[in-house]
């Protein structure tokens, strides 16, 4: 089973790189994502999820995106987690070709639903995250406007697999270093998808350290491939972003 998982992740990685390199028009950027994740346990079944992602271009110099996400967790059992929530993203005009055709920043509001399944194979922890998003993406009807006047609706589906293994011992305990590999594919569907059926792919490798049950820290490499939702001169535009990801993960137990 472990060999199959490693093979699958290698295939995804190679496909991801090939897709980026073979695109007719592509642009490269260096990014840095600095993330906070916080879970507040309210009872054995219920909890609150909070996060903020400080996403920068040129590693730290310029804004790429700011993402705020909150949600309500329900633990069906230790291996099945359900979440519903809201997210707000502010995307900025970074790189050679901005995501917004007018070169402006734009706001996006999302509702989302998530299902996370977890299981263990020997010393390896594996999780599968399935997410649906209902998105209201800010748009300008003309270049003279200073704020968005339209918010067209679109849908997005996401799937992420994450494989995590301790580097000391056979299970995750306090004061344990570990390695994590993950890949997420994001697909648009429904109305207003336009050219953007394939939306993104994110591949990451990180080293982490679990200090205790309440705090983990991770740092590593992230590759983000984005396909624009619009064509330029009749061609698809692929953005290939590579850089650093740093995440602080907190778990607060309010039942004690």
Secondary structure, 3 states (H helix, E strand, C coil): CHHHHHHHHHHHHHHHHHHHHHCCEEEEEEEEEEEEEEEEECCCCEEEEEEEEEEEECCCCEEEEEEEEEEEEEEEECCEEEEEEEEEEEECCCCCCCCCCCCCCEEEEEEEEEEEEEEEECCEEEEEEEEEEEEEEEECCCCCCCCCCEEEEEEEEEEEEEEEEECCCCCCCCCEEEEEEEEEEEEEECCCCCCCCEEEEEEEEEEEEEEECCEEEEEEEEEEEEECCCCECCECEEEEEEEEEEEEEEEEECCC
